[in-house]
Amino acid sequence: MADRQDIRFASGDDICAGWLYPSAPGGRRPVIVLAHGIGAIKEMGLNRFAHRFQQAGFNALVFDYRHLGASTGRPRQLVDVPRQLEDWSAALDFAETLESVDRERIAIFGTSFAGGHVITVAAREPRRVKAVVSQCPFTSGWASSQTVSFRTLLWGTVAAIRDLVFSWGDSIVPIALAGKPDDVALMTKPDVWQGYLSLVPRDIAFSNEIAARLLLKLPLLAPGRDAKKVQAPIFFAICAGDSVAPADTSIAYAKEAPRGVVRVFEGMGHFDIYVGEAFEKAMPEYIDFFTKHLA
């Protein structure tokens, strides 16, 4: 059995690229579908999560959204929430076709921006989604917008308007994803620059920017509102010191989920949970949760 297989599946007119970590042979087994945060690609740590799920006996399917990473889609570096939600549905469709997968035991795992996506996907897909982990979730664009400087909001808005008005075809007006406190970027808290970019492997080409147009919609996004509609068991892993997705807001939304489990990791920031001791602390809880609800 290969530890990992490259996979591709259609989403709209484009192709999403990803990895399949197949479970051990011996019948159809559950699958956990994973995707990353804002502007991030699968190489930025999702392999570690998927490999641990595989070792625990699950299939794990990781994918890049269209316009990012190894997936197709023009213009590059476009983050469009409706399109990303379509990519999630396409990933679930593809998972159901796999011979190793029990299509009655499909779970989803999203982190950061995708931590918000999985709340919405689970609310929309009650038949297919049997369990959810939402890690350090983006639940409120308004709350997250309060974490950036007025300078970023001002010049970012200018860039976003220029992006909408003057970008044609493959062109975009970009804004940086991760920046230092005095930069104009979507994330500028002191732990962001090192935390976000340390997830990028040295041998991977990565663009630290996205199309600025997202900034006009970001404050209006509130996937946390969908938590009360999620009928599946959902585990919210919330970092108490989260500088990007404020913990208090996420906790308030998480408590509205009918079958929600709210786990607050004290002493952790937004980027701590991907690596090291924090990762080792969270993974057993995720595996126990999925094992309980997908058995």
N, C-alpha and C positions, 0 to 999 in steps of 0.2 A: 504494500500500500504506500503510495506517495504521501509524504507529509503535507504537501500543498500542491494544488493544481491551478494553473491559470485558467480563468473562465471569462466569457464574454456573453452578454445578453442584450437584446434590443430594448431601448426605451425611446418611444417616439420614433423619430427618424435617425437617431444616433445609437451608439453602442456604449454601454457601461462595461468597464473592465474590472476584474476583481480576482479574488482567490477563493478556492474551495479547500477547506481543511476537512477531508472526509473522515468519518468515524471508522472504527475498526469494522472489518467485514462481519457479516452475521445478521442480516435482516435490515429492515428499515428503522432508522433511528431519528430522534429529534434533530432539528436544525436551528441554529441561532444565526440570524442575519445581522450584520454589523456595518455601521457607517460612522463617519467622523464629523468633526465640528466645522466651523465656518472657514472656508477656504482650505481646509486641511485635506490631506490625501492619506490613503490607506497605509503607506509606509511609515507614517508618523505614529507608530506604536500599536496600531490595531492588530498587527501580527502577534504581539505578545498575548493579547486577550484571546484571539482566535485559537492560538496554539494551546493555551490552557483549557479552553472549552473542549478542544479535540481530545486532549489527554483525559478529560473527564468522561469521554464517551459520546460527545455530541458531534454532529456535523457543524461546521462553522463556515459561513459565507460572508466574505468581506467585499465591499465594492466602493469604487469612486463614483461620485456624481458626474453627470454630463458636464462638459466644459472644464473639468478639473482632472489633474493627474493623468492616468493612462486612458481615460475615457475620451470619446470623441465629443464634438460639439463646438460650434463657433458662435460668438467669439470666445476665446479662451478667458478663463478666470471670471466667468459670469456666475454669480450666486443668485439663483432665482428660486424662491421657496416653492411655488407651485410645481415647477419642473423637478425640484428635488423630491417632493412628495410623490410625483409620478415615478421617479426612479425607484423609490421604495416599493411602490406597487409592482413595478416591473421585476424587482429583485424577488419579491414574494412569488410572483408568477413563475420565475425561473426556478426557484427553490422547489416548487411543487413538481417540477418535471424530473428531478434528480432521482435516480434509482435507489440511492442510499437513504433517501429522506422519507420519513413518515409524515405525509402532508397534514395529518391531524395533530401534529405536535411541532408547530412552528413558533419560534420566539424571536424577539427583536431586541437589539442592544444599540443604544445611541448615546453619544457623549457630547457634551457642550451644546453646540447648535443642534446637533442631531439628537441630543437629549430632549430637546423640545419637539423635534420631528416625530420621535417614536411615540410621544403622547398623542399627537394628532393621528398618526397612522393607526395606533391601537384603537382610538375612538372611532375611526372610519372603517376599520376592518375587524369587527368583533368576531366574525366567523373564523377568520384565519389565524389571528394572533392569540396565542394561548398564554403567553407570559412576556413581561417587558422588564428590562433594566434601563433606567434613565439616569445616566451618570453626570454629575455636576451640570444639571440641565439649564439651558437657556429657556426661561419660562415667560419672560416679559421684556420686550424691547424697550419699554419706557424705563424700567428699572435699570437695565444694562446701559442705557444711554446716559444715566446719571453718573456712571463711572468714568466717563471721558471728559476732557477739558472743554471749556467754552470755545477755545481756539479750534479744536478738532471739529466741534459741531458747526462752527461758522465756516471754516475753509472746506470741511468735508461736504457741507451742503452745497457750497459753490461748485465743488468738483462733481457732485452728484447731478446737479442741474446741467452742467456742461456735458456730462456723460449722456444724459437723456437727449439733449438737444443736438449735440454735434457728433455723436458716435454713429457710424453707419457700417454695415457689413461686419468685418472682423475687428474693427477698432473699438477701443474702450478708453475712457478717462479713468485711470486707476486711483485707488487710495490704498495705502499700506494697511496690512492686517495687524501686525505687531510692531509697536514702536516704543521708544523710550518716553518718559513722562513729558518731555517738551515737544515731542513729535506730533504731527498730524497723522493719526492712525486710528483704526477701529478699537484697538486695545492698547492702552498706554500706562497702566498701573505699573509700579516698580517691579513686580514679579513677572511681567508679561514677556519682555524682550528675551530674557534668558529662558523662561519657562516654555514659551511657545516654540522658539527656534531650536531649542535643545532636543525637541522631538524629531527634527529632520535629520535623517542619516546623512553622513558626509558624502556618500556616493550617489545621492539622489538630487536631481535638478528640481528646485522648488522656487516658485515665484511668491514672494511675500507681498502680494497685492491682489485685489479683486476689483471688478468694475464698481465705481463709486455710486452708481445708481441705487444700490441696495440701501444706502444710508437714508434715503427719503422714506423708505418703507419700514425700516428697522424699528423705530419707536412705536409703530402701530401693531407690531407682531406680538401676540400673546398666546403661544401654544399651551401655556399653563392652564388657560381657561378650559381646555379640553379634558383636563384630568378627571373632572366629575363625570365625564361620559365614558371613561374607560372601564369596561366590565371585566377585563382580564386582570389577574394579579400583576401589580406593577411595583417594582422596587426602585425607590428614589434614593440614589447615593449622592448626598449633598455635602460639599466641603464647607465647613463652618467659616473658613477664611477666604471664601471665593471672592476674588476681586473683579470678576468679569460678569458672573451671573449671581447677583446678591442672594445669599442664603435665605434670608428672612422671607423674601418674596417666593422663592421656590418651595420653602417649607409650607407656606400658607396654601399654595396651590396643591401641593402634594397631599395635604390632609383632606382634600376634597375627593380624592379618588376612592371609590367604594371599596376596593380591595387593595388599597395602597399600603406599602411598607415604607416608612420614612426612616432612613438611617443617616444620621449626621456624623460625619467624621471630623472630630475636633482636631484643631491644630493643622489642618490641611488647607492649602490654597488650591486654586483652580487647576494648576498644572502638576501638582504633586502626585495625584492619584494614578498617573500613567506609568510611573517608574518606582523602583526601589521599595523601601519599606511600606510606603502607603499602598502601592500596587499589591504587594504581598498580603497586606491586611484586608484589602477589599475583595480580591479574587475568590477566596474560599466562601465568602458570603454570597457572591454572585452564583457560584457553582451550586451551593446548597439550595439557593432560591430556585434556580432552573431545574435542578434535580427533583425537588419537591413538586413542582408544578407541571413538569413534563414527563413524570414517571408513568 
